[in-house]
Amino acid sequence: MDTQLPEKITANAVWISDVHLGYKDCKATYLLDFLNRLECNTLYLVGDIIDMWSLSKNFYWPEQHNKVIRKLMKMAKKQCRVIYIPGNHDVNFRDFVGEKFGEIEVHQSYVHKTSDQRQMLIIHGDELDSVIRFSRITRFVGDSAYDFLLFLNRWTNYIRQKFGYGYWSLAAYLKKRVSKAKNAIDLFEDAAIELARKKGYDGVICGHIHHANIREDAGILYCNDGDWIESCSFMIEKHDGSLEIMHWTDQIKKAQVIELNTKKLA
């Protein structure tokens, strides 16, 4: 990766989810570069880190995916607390709730207290599938149509790279503009907010639908850290307690602009 990328990303806590190791569209190289620059007190893995569904259909496990696992294990042992909340694609790991993989803690859900004392419920998000009749969204984000969309996304970016352009998510672009997808995302967010409200928390942090967002509704904060299939996004808690969604591909674009401008001035 480019040397103009930030040397360090520092935060109190960081959330990533929907990495889908074992799936061909996992952006493991980007994720590794991010993790190698990350310094935080707590790293939350909010589900679907390993895609057992994809592995059961077509085994795909390149060396980069091994490196991600080894990096996470090393971080848990030497750098920070790592808390893993399995999702629906790695649901088998819910059998190990209360145990550890190395120093990685496995939890069904978790409550994070921010530096400004907000209590945030952390779940993967598949718990809400029955509440919102998730079949409405799986037509877009969970079946063969989504695989085809990611296929188009992959070739779109292959062509963009050939012409010197940076990464751009066709899948994320379409989700914002297809009305059924937008409606399903809104339903999911509303259900997550209602869950946090009923349980008495200040907010909820989740993944699952591959759509990074932060919004507030009547005093309840909804946060989704996104994914490493489409958007290469993550959420950080700064040391003052504020929460922010970031995209690693945006960091790469900034680095490319800096490099281009430096070459022009040379």
N, C-alpha and C positions, 0 to 999 in steps of 0.2 A: 504493500500500500504506500501511498505518497507520504514523504517525510514532512510535508507541511500540515498533516493532520495534527490535532492537539496532542501534546505529549501525554496529558492525563485528563481523564474525566473524573472529577471528584464530587462526591455526594454523600449525604447521610445514609440514604437507602436508594436502591435501584430495583425496578421491576421489569422482567422480560417474560414473554410467554410465546406459545405457538411457534416454537423453533422448528419442530417437525424434523428432527434428525432421522435419517433413514428414508427421507422423501427427496426426490430429485430436484425440487425447487427450493429446498432449504438453502439460505444464504449463509452457509457455515463460514466461508472465508471472511465475509464482512463481520460476522459475529465474533470470530476469533480476534480480529483486529481491534474491535471494540473492547472485548474482555481484557486484552493485553494492556489496554490503556486505562482501565477502570480502577478507581480507588474508592471504596465505600465501606461503611460499617456493616450493612446488611444487604445481601442480594436475594431477592425473591424470584423463584422460578415458578411462574403462575400457570403451569400446566401445558400439556402437549409439547413437552421438550423432546421426547422420543415418539415417533409416529409408528406405533405398533400395528395400526391398521395397514399402513402402506407396506411395512416390512413383511407382513403375513401374505400379502398379495404378490409382491415382487421385491426380493431382497436387494437392498441398495445401501451400502455402507462404506463410503470412501474414507480415506485416511483423515480428511479434514473433520469428519464427524467424530472420529476417535479423539482427535486433538481437542475438540470442544469438551467432550466428557472429561478428558484428563485435566484440562484447564479448570473446569468447575470443581473437580475434586481437589486440585491444588489450592484453589482460592479458599475453599472451605477449611482446608487444613492450616493454611498459613496467613491468609489475608483478611478474611471477613467471615461473618456468619452467613451461611447459605441455607435458605428455607425453601423446600420443594413441595408444591401443592399439585399433585397429579391431576390431569384433565381427562377428557373422554378418550383421547387417542393413546394415552399412556395409563389407562384406568387400572391396569394390573398392579401398578405400584401403590394403589390405595390399600392393598393388602398389607403394606408395610408401614402404615400410619403409626406414628409413635416410635419408629425405629430410625436408624441412620444408615446411609450408604457412605462409608468413610466418616466424614464429619458433616455430610449433608443431611439435614433434618427433614423428615417426611411428615407432613401435616395434611389433614383433610381440608382445613381452612385455618385462617390465622387472623389475629387482630393486631394491627400495627398502630402504635401511638406516635404521631408526628412530633416534631420538636415544639410545635405550637399547641400540643396536647389534644389534637383531634384523634378520635378512635376510628380507624378505618378497617372494615371487614374485607379480608382478601379471600376470594374464591376463584376457581377457574371460570365458571359461568355456565357450564352444561347443566348445573342444578336448575337452571331456569327454563330448560327446554320444554318441559311439560307445562309450565305456566303460560308460555307464549305460543304453544303449539308450533314448535320449532321447524316443522316441515315446511312452513312458509319461507324460511330463510335457507334451509338446506338445499333447496332447488338452486340457490345461487352460490352458496359457500360450502357445500359439503358433498356434492356428488360429481358425476362425470362432467357436467357442464362447467363446474369450477375447475376441474382438471384441464379441460379444453381452454378455459380462459387463461390459466397459468401457462399453458403451452403457447398461446398467442403472446402472452406477456414476455415469455422467454425469448421468442424470436423477434419481437419488437425491440427488445433491448440488445439483442445480438446485432441487429441492423443499426441501431443508434450508436453502438460502440464502434462499428466499422466507420461511421461518419464522424467520430470524435465527440459524440454526445454522452452525457452521464446517464445514470440509471433513472428510469421513470416507470412508475407502476401503472400499467394499463388497467389491471384489476381494481386497484383502489380508485382510479379515475371513474370507471364505470359504476362502481358501487355507489358513488356519490350522485350519480345521474339517472340510474335506473330506479323508477319510483317504487317498485315492489321491494327492492333491496333496501332503499332508504326507509320505507315503512317498517320493514322487519327489524332493522337496526334500532329505530326509534322504540319499537315495542320491547326489545331486549333491554335497552337502557332504562326505560320506564320500570320494567320489572325488577331490575337490579336496584334501582333507587328505592322502590317500594319495600324490597327485602331489607335493605339497610335501615329504613325508617321503622319497620315493624320490630326489628331486633334492637333498636335504640342506639345505632351507631351514627357517627357524623358523616360517614360515606362508605363507598364500596369501591374496591379495586379488583378488576378482573381482566380476562382475555377472551378467548373462545371464538369471537366473531371476526377477528382479523381487521378490526377497525379502531384505530387509536383515537381517543377523544377524552376531553375533560369538560364536564358541564355541571352546573349546580341547579338544583330544583328544590325550592322551598327550604333552603338550608342544608340539604343533603347533597354531598359531592359524589358524582359518578366519574370514575377514572377507568379507562381501558388502555393498557400499554401497547396494544397492537400486535405485531407479529414479525417474524423473520422469514416470511415467505414472500410477501408483497412489499411491505413498507420499511422493513429493517428499523423498527421503532422500539423505543423503550421509554420508561418514565423514571424521573429522578425526584427525590426529595432533597432540596437544598438544605443547608444547615439552619436556615431560618424557618423551616417547616413548609415552605411553599413547594408545590408540585408542578412539574413541567414535562410535557411530552417532547421527545427529541427523536430525530431520524438520523441514523448513521449515514445514510446516503446524502443527506444535506451537508454533513460535515465533509464528506468526500468532494462534493461539488464546490464547497468553499475553498478546499485545498487546491482543487484544480484551477480555480480562478486565480488564486494567489500565485500558483506556479506559472500560469500563463502570463500574468502581469509582470512577474519577476523576469521571465525570459524576454519580454518586450523591452524592459528597462536595461537589460544587460548589454 
